[in-house]
Amino acid sequence: MAQSDNAKGPVPDNANEHCPGTESEQAGQAASCAGCPNQAACASAPKGADPEIAEIEERLRSVRHKILVLSGKGGVGKSTFATQLAFALAAGSREVGLLDVDICGPSVPKLTGLEHREIHRSNLGWSPVYVEDNLAVMSIGFLLPNPDDAVIWRGPRKNGLIKQFLKDVHWGELDYLVIDTPPGTSDEHISIAQFLKGADVDGAVIVTTPQDVAIIDVRKEVNFCKKVGLNILGVVENMSGLQQPLASMRFMSQAEDGEPARDVTQQLLALLKGSALDADSIVAQSDVFKPTKGGAESMAADMGIPFLGRVPLDPALSLAGEQGRSAFEPGSGAAKSSGLALQGIIQTIISKTQRPSEMHKAATNGSVAA
């Protein structure tokens, strides 16, 4: 991101000549802004010195670690990852907050089992809704009278609510605040970066799926982070191949000559039962979204950012989200295939953010993701 002599704030690389700067009072409104691809975003973003930024910094001073979860593409499992990250962190006896700033598509109330809950306001600010005593959640979903209501807001109003969430929610003392953001690199993202500029954010985790149609947009997200100075903790490749216990799958014969496909599940399982193989111990794997250009790991290497790992497409993880619970719960509901992958990734995120004293405390507690 370039910087002109007279500009206030950073100047995008693709900006027009004589750009006033993204933080200038004239951003998006000056004559030189006409026709600029960034004009709409700059016009709706906060300008000049914002006195409420200091309020945000003060509010978040009691939060030790702040992690943004981003994605360039919608539908890649970003909110699922953010939620399971929060669940795993809380399982280690940490005080955790989960903030959903996806204003038009709030998924977190569903993913945490908190649908139809309401928030309350006190003299300390907005009180979040609690999953457990040490896991608090805030989302616009708690403010909607009807969960089916569409949020038809322009940028300034969305930015205003995001700012209000950051400065008015009373989290108390937190070890971690996980912030689930909307997909893309819109004006909300510019505002979030500006609102949190002095809040000592640990960094961003970027979620993608393997196929190139998602990677193309994630590259834009990576460049966005670099331009606004947001540290990238790493990239997660989600839905990286389907993994499912063979015994839970359904098998169909190939339809031929107009004949419908037949269910041959029992015949196949009977054949396996008569062999030395145990169907209950076999996991089927298929590259549902097969990468054509190396996937997230190749992209991360190309762009010089960390690759955190792969999470398989796991029906048990999907079910955990549908039921609004942790995928790490012991028993038959645990997401075994994706759970192991998530634990490894979350452990890496913790090691990148925590201080040695915090690591010792978590290890003593024997958490899921110590």
VOLO-480165 format. One record per residue (C-alpha): residue number from 1; residue in three letters; x, y, z. Coordinates in Angstrom, 2 decimals, padded with zeros to 5 digits, always signed. Each point is the difference from the previous one (the first is absolute). Layout:
<atoms>
<NUM, ALA, <X, Y, Z>>
...
</atoms>
This chain:
<atoms>
<1, MET, <+000.00, +000.00, +000.00>>
<2, ALA, <+001.51, +003.28, -001.13>>
<3, GLN, <+000.01, +003.31, +001.85>>
<4, SER, <-000.17, +003.42, -001.63>>
<5, ASP, <+001.58, +003.11, +001.51>>
<6, ASN, <-003.28, +001.68, +000.92>>
<7, ALA, <-002.09, -003.06, +000.78>>
<8, LYS, <-001.55, -000.70, +003.38>>
<9, GLY, <+000.18, -003.71, +000.63>>
<10, PRO, <+000.97, -002.76, -002.43>>
<11, VAL, <-000.61, +000.29, -003.73>>
<12, PRO, <-001.12, -003.14, -001.88>>
<13, ASP, <+002.29, -001.11, -002.82>>
<14, ASN, <-002.86, +000.27, -002.51>>
<15, ALA, <-001.10, +003.47, +001.16>>
<16, ASN, <-000.31, +002.99, -002.30>>
<17, GLU, <+002.73, +002.60, -000.21>>
<18, HIS, <-000.13, +002.60, +002.80>>
<19, CYS, <-001.87, -002.38, +002.32>>
<20, PRO, <-000.69, +001.85, +003.28>>
<21, GLY, <+000.57, -003.19, +002.06>>
<22, THR, <-002.45, -002.45, +001.51>>
<23, GLU, <-000.11, +001.81, +003.36>>
<24, SER, <-000.41, +003.50, -001.42>>
<25, GLU, <-003.20, +001.98, +000.51>>
<26, GLN, <-000.22, +000.14, -003.81>>
<27, ALA, <+000.43, -003.76, -000.52>>
<28, GLY, <-002.48, -001.14, -002.63>>
<29, GLN, <-001.33, +003.54, -000.43>>
<30, ALA, <+002.84, +002.00, -001.55>>
<31, ALA, <-000.01, +000.76, -003.72>>
<32, SER, <+002.99, -002.29, -000.45>>
<33, CYS, <-002.09, -002.91, +001.37>>
<34, ALA, <-002.37, +000.00, -002.98>>
<35, GLY, <+000.15, -003.35, -001.77>>
<36, CYS, <+002.35, -001.58, +002.55>>
<37, PRO, <-000.87, -003.67, +000.71>>
<38, ASN, <+000.35, +000.73, +003.73>>
<39, GLN, <-002.28, +003.05, +000.04>>
<40, ALA, <-003.08, -001.61, +001.56>>
<41, ALA, <+001.99, -001.78, +002.72>>
<42, CYS, <+001.98, +003.13, +000.88>>
<43, ALA, <-003.11, +002.19, +000.05>>
<44, SER, <-001.73, -002.22, +002.57>>
<45, ALA, <+003.06, -000.70, +002.15>>
<46, PRO, <+000.84, +002.08, +003.09>>
<47, LYS, <+002.05, +003.12, -000.75>>
<48, GLY, <+002.38, +002.15, +001.95>>
<49, ALA, <+000.70, -000.43, +003.68>>
<50, ASP, <-002.84, -002.03, +001.49>>
<51, PRO, <-000.37, +000.61, +003.76>>
<52, GLU, <-001.82, -003.32, +000.38>>
<53, ILE, <+003.12, -001.91, -001.03>>
<54, ALA, <+001.43, +000.81, +003.42>>
<55, GLU, <-003.16, -001.44, +001.58>>
<56, ILE, <+000.48, -003.23, -001.96>>
<57, GLU, <+003.62, -000.24, +001.11>>
<58, GLU, <-001.02, +000.55, +003.61>>
<59, ARG, <-002.82, -002.56, -000.20>>
<60, LEU, <+002.28, -002.65, -001.49>>
<61, ARG, <+002.86, +000.70, +002.39>>
<62, SER, <-001.32, -002.81, +002.21>>
<63, VAL, <+000.23, -002.49, -002.90>>
<64, ARG, <+003.41, -001.66, -000.19>>
<65, HIS, <-000.24, -001.41, -003.52>>
<66, LYS, <-002.11, +001.00, -003.00>>
<67, ILE, <-000.28, -002.22, -003.07>>
<68, LEU, <-001.85, +000.86, -003.20>>
<69, VAL, <-001.36, -002.85, -002.12>>
<70, LEU, <-000.20, +001.03, -003.66>>
<71, SER, <-000.82, -001.52, -003.36>>
<72, GLY, <+000.11, +001.38, -003.49>>
<73, LYS, <-002.89, -002.23, -001.03>>
<74, GLY, <-003.34, -000.71, +001.61>>
<75, GLY, <-001.03, -003.55, +000.84>>
<76, VAL, <+003.46, -001.30, +000.86>>
<77, GLY, <-000.79, -000.78, +003.65>>
<78, LYS, <+001.45, +003.15, +001.54>>
<79, SER, <-002.71, +000.35, +002.65>>
<80, THR, <+000.19, -003.71, +000.83>>
<81, PHE, <+003.75, +000.30, +000.49>>
<82, ALA, <-000.34, +003.16, +002.10>>
<83, THR, <-002.61, -001.66, +002.21>>
<84, GLN, <+001.97, -003.21, +000.49>>
<85, LEU, <+003.12, +002.05, +000.72>>
<86, ALA, <-001.94, +001.78, +002.76>>
<87, PHE, <-001.35, -003.29, +001.37>>
<88, ALA, <+003.49, -001.52, +000.09>>
<89, LEU, <+001.55, +003.03, +001.68>>
<90, ALA, <-002.74, +000.03, +002.64>>
<91, ALA, <+000.49, -003.72, +000.63>>
<92, GLY, <+003.43, +000.87, +001.38>>
<93, SER, <-001.53, +002.02, +002.85>>
<94, ARG, <+000.68, +003.24, -001.83>>
<95, GLU, <-002.36, +002.96, +000.03>>
<96, VAL, <-001.14, +000.33, -003.62>>
<97, GLY, <-002.19, +002.37, -001.98>>
<98, LEU, <-001.39, -000.63, -003.49>>
<99, LEU, <-001.07, +003.11, -001.91>>
<100, ASP, <-002.03, -000.44, -003.19>>
<101, VAL, <+000.36, +003.08, -002.22>>
<102, ASP, <-001.49, -001.63, -003.09>>
<103, ILE, <-002.91, +002.43, +000.10>>
<104, CYS, <-001.98, -001.34, -002.97>>
<105, GLY, <+000.64, -003.69, +000.60>>
<106, PRO, <+000.37, -000.69, +003.73>>
<107, SER, <+000.58, -003.74, +000.46>>
<108, VAL, <+001.53, -000.06, +003.46>>
<109, PRO, <-003.27, -000.15, +002.02>>
<110, LYS, <-000.90, -003.21, -001.85>>
<111, LEU, <+003.50, -001.46, +000.23>>
<112, THR, <+000.14, +000.59, +003.76>>
<113, GLY, <-003.53, -001.17, +000.80>>
<114, LEU, <-001.09, +003.49, +001.06>>
<115, GLU, <-002.84, +000.69, -002.41>>
<116, HIS, <-002.89, +002.14, +001.27>>
<117, ARG, <+002.07, +001.43, +002.84>>
<118, GLU, <-000.06, +003.69, +000.85>>
<119, ILE, <+002.68, +002.37, +001.19>>
<120, HIS, <-000.36, +002.50, +002.81>>
<121, ARG, <+001.56, +003.35, +000.68>>
<122, SER, <+001.36, +001.18, +003.33>>
<123, ASN, <+002.00, +002.99, +001.16>>
<124, LEU, <+003.11, -001.97, -001.04>>
<125, GLY, <-001.21, -000.48, -003.60>>
<126, TRP, <-001.59, -002.80, -001.98>>
<127, SER, <+000.14, -003.35, +001.76>>
<128, PRO, <+000.93, -002.92, -002.29>>
<129, VAL, <-001.86, -003.30, -000.03>>
<130, TYR, <+001.78, -002.93, +001.65>>
<131, VAL, <+000.43, -003.54, -001.31>>
<132, GLU, <+001.94, -000.91, +003.12>>
<133, ASP, <+001.23, +002.08, +002.90>>
<134, ASN, <+003.26, +000.61, -001.88>>
<135, LEU, <-001.32, +000.31, -003.58>>
<136, ALA, <-001.89, +003.19, -000.89>>
<137, VAL, <-001.55, +000.83, -003.38>>
<138, MET, <-001.24, +003.18, -001.68>>
<139, SER, <-001.77, +000.18, -003.36>>
<140, ILE, <-002.55, +002.10, -001.85>>
<141, GLY, <-002.01, -003.22, -000.05>>
<142, PHE, <-000.95, +000.73, +003.62>>
<143, LEU, <-001.42, +003.39, -001.04>>
<144, LEU, <-002.35, -001.22, -002.73>>
<145, PRO, <-003.67, -000.42, +001.02>>
<146, ASN, <-000.32, -002.74, -002.61>>
<147, PRO, <+003.00, -002.15, -001.01>>
<148, ASP, <-001.33, -000.01, -003.57>>
<149, ASP, <+000.20, +003.79, -000.24>>
<150, ALA, <+002.42, +001.25, -002.64>>
<151, VAL, <+002.50, +002.66, +001.08>>
<152, ILE, <-000.23, +002.44, -002.91>>
<153, TRP, <+002.53, +002.60, +001.07>>
<154, ARG, <+002.48, +002.13, -001.87>>
<155, GLY, <+003.64, +000.18, +001.02>>
<156, PRO, <-000.11, +002.89, +002.49>>
<157, ARG, <-002.71, -001.61, +002.11>>
<158, LYS, <+001.79, -003.36, +000.03>>
<159, ASN, <+003.24, +001.73, +000.94>>
<160, GLY, <-001.82, +001.82, +002.79>>
<161, LEU, <-001.23, -003.24, +001.54>>
<162, ILE, <+003.43, -001.61, -000.27>>
<163, LYS, <+001.47, +002.98, +001.82>>
<164, GLN, <-002.70, -000.25, +002.65>>
<165, PHE, <+000.72, -003.69, +000.54>>
<166, LEU, <+003.71, +000.77, +000.44>>
<167, LYS, <-000.41, +002.90, +002.42>>
<168, ASP, <-003.22, -000.83, +001.88>>
<169, VAL, <+000.02, -003.75, +000.70>>
<170, HIS, <+001.09, -000.71, +003.56>>
<171, TRP, <+002.13, -003.14, -000.30>>
<172, GLY, <+001.82, +000.35, +003.28>>
<173, GLU, <+003.43, -001.61, +000.23>>
<174, LEU, <+000.61, -002.26, -003.01>>
<175, ASP, <+002.89, -002.19, -001.02>>
<176, TYR, <-001.21, -000.09, -003.61>>
<177, LEU, <-002.44, +001.90, -002.18>>
<178, VAL, <-000.74, -001.77, -003.30>>
<179, ILE, <-001.56, +002.30, -002.60>>
<180, ASP, <-001.95, -001.64, -002.83>>
<181, THR, <-000.07, +002.39, -002.96>>
<182, PRO, <-002.04, +000.06, -003.22>>
<183, PRO, <+001.59, -001.41, -003.16>>
<184, GLY, <+001.82, +002.22, -002.45>>
<185, THR, <+001.93, +003.27, +000.30>>
<186, SER, <-002.86, +002.48, +000.23>>
<187, ASP, <-000.31, +003.30, +001.81>>
<188, GLU, <-000.83, -001.90, +003.21>>
<189, HIS, <+003.48, -001.51, -000.10>>
<190, ILE, <+001.61, +003.40, -000.52>>
<191, SER, <-001.96, +001.29, +002.99>>
<192, ILE, <+000.89, -003.00, +002.19>>
<193, ALA, <+003.68, +000.50, -000.81>>
<194, GLN, <-000.26, +003.69, +000.92>>
<195, PHE, <-002.06, -000.60, +003.14>>
<196, LEU, <+002.52, -002.57, +001.28>>
<197, LYS, <+003.13, +001.78, -001.16>>
<198, GLY, <+001.17, +000.78, +003.53>>
<199, ALA, <-001.60, -002.98, +001.75>>
<200, ASP, <+003.04, -002.30, -000.24>>
<201, VAL, <-001.63, -002.67, -002.17>>
<202, ASP, <+002.00, -003.24, -000.09>>
<203, GLY, <-000.88, -000.64, -003.61>>
<204, ALA, <-002.34, -001.65, -002.47>>
<205, VAL, <-000.76, -003.59, -000.90>>
<206, ILE, <-001.13, -000.29, -003.62>>
<207, VAL, <-002.28, -002.90, -000.93>>
<208, THR, <-000.39, -001.40, -003.51>>
<209, THR, <-000.99, -003.15, -001.83>>
<210, PRO, <+002.41, -001.82, -002.35>>
<211, GLN, <-001.42, +000.90, -003.40>>
<212, ASP, <+001.43, +002.85, -002.02>>
<213, VAL, <-003.31, +001.90, -000.15>>
<214, ALA, <+000.39, +000.61, +003.75>>
<215, ILE, <+003.78, +000.45, -000.03>>
<216, ILE, <-000.32, +002.85, -002.52>>
<217, ASP, <-002.01, +002.05, +002.50>>
<218, VAL, <+002.13, -001.03, +002.97>>
<219, ARG, <+003.04, +001.46, -001.75>>
<220, LYS, <-001.84, +003.33, +000.05>>
<221, GLU, <-000.65, -000.44, +003.73>>
<222, VAL, <+003.69, -000.64, +000.62>>
<223, ASN, <+000.95, +003.14, -001.92>>
<224, PHE, <-002.61, +001.96, +001.94>>
<225, CYS, <+001.56, -001.08, +003.30>>
<226, LYS, <+003.45, +000.96, -001.22>>
<227, LYS, <-001.19, +003.43, -001.16>>
<228, VAL, <-001.71, +000.89, +003.27>>
<229, GLY, <+002.83, -001.41, +002.11>>
<230, LEU, <-001.96, -002.90, +001.49>>
<231, ASN, <+002.19, -002.90, +001.09>>
<232, ILE, <-000.94, -003.31, -001.63>>
<233, LEU, <+000.20, -002.90, +002.43>>
<234, GLY, <-000.57, -002.43, -002.84>>
<235, VAL, <-002.32, -001.59, -002.52>>
<236, VAL, <-002.30, -002.97, +000.65>>
<237, GLU, <-001.15, -002.24, -002.84>>
<238, ASN, <-003.50, -001.09, +001.00>>
<239, MET, <-002.07, -002.78, -001.63>>
<240, SER, <+003.26, -001.58, -001.10>>
<241, GLY, <-001.37, -003.36, -001.13>>
<242, LEU, <-003.01, -001.87, +001.37>>
<243, GLN, <+000.78, -002.38, +002.85>>
<244, GLN, <-002.83, -002.19, +001.27>>
<245, PRO, <-000.17, -003.38, +001.78>>
<246, LEU, <-000.82, -002.66, -002.57>>
<247, ALA, <-002.70, -001.53, +002.18>>
<248, SER, <-001.95, +003.28, -000.01>>
<249, MET, <-000.01, +000.39, -003.78>>
<250, ARG, <-002.65, -001.01, -002.50>>
<251, PHE, <+000.99, -001.77, -003.20>>
<252, MET, <-001.99, -000.02, -003.22>>
<253, SER, <+000.34, -002.04, -003.17>>
<254, GLN, <+000.72, +001.86, -003.23>>
<255, ALA, <-003.25, +000.83, -001.81>>
<256, GLU, <-000.05, -001.51, -003.50>>
<257, ASP, <-002.43, -000.21, -002.95>>
<258, GLY, <-002.63, +002.06, +001.75>>
<259, GLU, <+000.02, -002.22, +003.08>>
<260, PRO, <+000.11, +001.93, +003.30>>
<261, ALA, <+003.00, -000.38, +002.27>>
<262, ARG, <-000.36, -002.64, +002.70>>
<263, ASP, <+001.12, +000.17, +003.60>>
<264, VAL, <+002.73, -002.65, +000.38>>
<265, THR, <+001.28, +001.13, +003.40>>
<266, GLN, <-000.89, -003.15, +001.89>>
<267, GLN, <+001.46, -002.29, -002.66>>
<268, LEU, <+003.28, +001.90, +000.04>>
<269, LEU, <+000.22, +000.05, +003.79>>
<270, ALA, <-000.78, -003.73, +000.07>>
<271, LEU, <+002.91, -000.63, -002.37>>
<272, LEU, <+002.31, +002.01, +002.25>>
<273, LYS, <-001.27, -001.83, +003.06>>
<274, GLY, <+000.97, -003.29, -001.59>>
<275, SER, <+003.52, +001.26, -000.66>>
<276, ALA, <+002.80, +000.93, +002.34>>
<277, LEU, <-000.97, +003.67, -000.20>>
<278, ASP, <-002.11, +001.70, +002.66>>
<279, ALA, <-002.35, +002.56, -001.55>>
<280, ASP, <-000.20, +001.90, +003.30>>
<281, SER, <+003.74, +000.67, -000.08>>
<282, ILE, <+000.17, +001.19, -003.62>>
<283, VAL, <-000.36, +003.65, -000.97>>
<284, ALA, <-000.84, +000.84, -003.60>>
<285, GLN, <+001.70, +003.03, -001.52>>
<286, SER, <-000.81, +001.90, -003.17>>
<287, ASP, <+001.34, +003.29, -001.37>>
<288, VAL, <-003.37, +001.69, -000.45>>
<289, PHE, <+001.59, +003.38, -000.72>>
<290, LYS, <+003.16, -001.13, -001.72>>
<291, PRO, <+002.50, +002.85, -000.38>>
<292, THR, <+001.18, +000.67, -003.53>>
<293, LYS, <+002.92, +002.26, +000.92>>
<294, GLY, <+001.36, -001.35, +003.27>>
<295, GLY, <-002.67, +001.31, +002.37>>
<296, ALA, <+000.58, +002.14, +003.07>>
<297, GLU, <+003.44, -001.37, +000.84>>
<298, SER, <+001.37, +000.94, -003.40>>
<299, MET, <-001.60, +003.43, +000.20>>
<300, ALA, <+001.42, +000.61, +003.48>>
<301, ALA, <+003.50, -000.89, -001.16>>
<302, ASP, <-000.37, +002.23, -003.04>>
<303, MET, <-001.18, +002.98, +002.07>>
<304, GLY, <+002.43, -000.50, +002.87>>
<305, ILE, <-002.51, -000.68, +002.77>>
<306, PRO, <-000.37, -002.94, +002.43>>
<307, PHE, <-002.09, -003.03, -000.93>>
<308, LEU, <-001.77, -001.29, +003.11>>
<309, GLY, <-001.41, -003.25, -001.34>>
<310, ARG, <-002.95, -001.79, -001.56>>
<311, VAL, <-003.39, -000.82, +001.49>>
<312, PRO, <-001.92, -002.79, -001.76>>
<313, LEU, <-003.64, +000.23, -001.00>>
<314, ASP, <-001.49, -001.91, +002.92>>
<315, PRO, <-003.74, -000.68, +000.46>>
<316, ALA, <+000.53, -000.12, +003.77>>
<317, LEU, <+001.39, +003.55, -000.04>>
<318, SER, <-002.95, +001.18, -002.06>>
<319, LEU, <-002.40, -001.66, +002.44>>
<320, ALA, <+001.72, +001.67, +002.96>>
<321, GLY, <-000.64, +003.36, -001.65>>
<322, GLU, <-003.62, -000.84, -000.73>>
<323, GLN, <-000.48, -000.98, +003.64>>
<324, GLY, <+001.87, +003.05, +001.30>>
<325, ARG, <+002.66, -001.82, +001.97>>
<326, SER, <+003.71, -000.67, +000.15>>
<327, ALA, <+001.39, -002.57, -002.42>>
<328, PHE, <+002.42, -001.06, +002.74>>
<329, GLU, <-002.61, -001.37, +002.38>>
<330, PRO, <+000.92, -003.54, +001.05>>
<331, GLY, <-002.19, -002.87, -001.12>>
<332, SER, <-001.72, -000.92, -003.23>>
<333, GLY, <-000.59, +003.65, -000.90>>
<334, ALA, <+003.69, +000.85, -000.25>>
<335, ALA, <+001.30, +000.94, -003.43>>
<336, LYS, <+002.90, -002.43, -000.07>>
<337, SER, <+001.37, +000.61, -003.50>>
<338, SER, <-000.23, +003.78, +000.05>>
<339, GLY, <+000.53, +000.24, +003.75>>
<340, LEU, <+003.59, -001.21, -000.16>>
<341, ALA, <+000.78, +002.42, -002.81>>
<342, LEU, <-001.66, +002.89, +001.82>>
<343, GLN, <+001.87, -000.75, +003.21>>
<344, GLY, <+003.33, +000.16, -001.80>>
<345, ILE, <-000.88, +003.28, -001.70>>
<346, ILE, <-001.36, +001.57, +003.18>>
<347, GLN, <+003.09, -001.06, +001.92>>
<348, THR, <+002.12, +001.80, -002.59>>
<349, ILE, <-002.13, +003.14, +000.31>>
<350, ILE, <+000.37, -000.09, +003.78>>
<351, SER, <+003.77, -000.41, -000.24>>
<352, LYS, <+000.15, +003.01, -002.34>>
<353, THR, <-001.94, +002.23, +002.39>>
<354, GLN, <+000.54, -001.09, +003.58>>
<355, ARG, <+002.81, +000.92, +002.32>>
<356, PRO, <+001.95, -002.77, +001.79>>
<357, SER, <-001.84, +000.57, +003.29>>
<358, GLU, <-003.35, -000.44, -001.73>>
<359, MET, <+001.17, -003.18, -001.72>>
<360, HIS, <+001.01, -001.45, +003.37>>
<361, LYS, <-003.40, +000.79, +001.49>>
<362, ALA, <-001.84, -001.63, -002.91>>
<363, ALA, <+002.20, -003.11, +000.14>>
<364, THR, <-000.71, -000.32, +003.72>>
<365, ASN, <-003.74, +000.10, -000.73>>
<366, GLY, <+000.32, -002.83, -002.53>>
<367, SER, <-002.20, +001.67, -002.62>>
<368, VAL, <-001.18, -001.36, -003.34>>
<369, ALA, <+002.31, +002.46, -001.69>>
<370, ALA, <+002.56, +000.75, +002.65>>
</atoms>
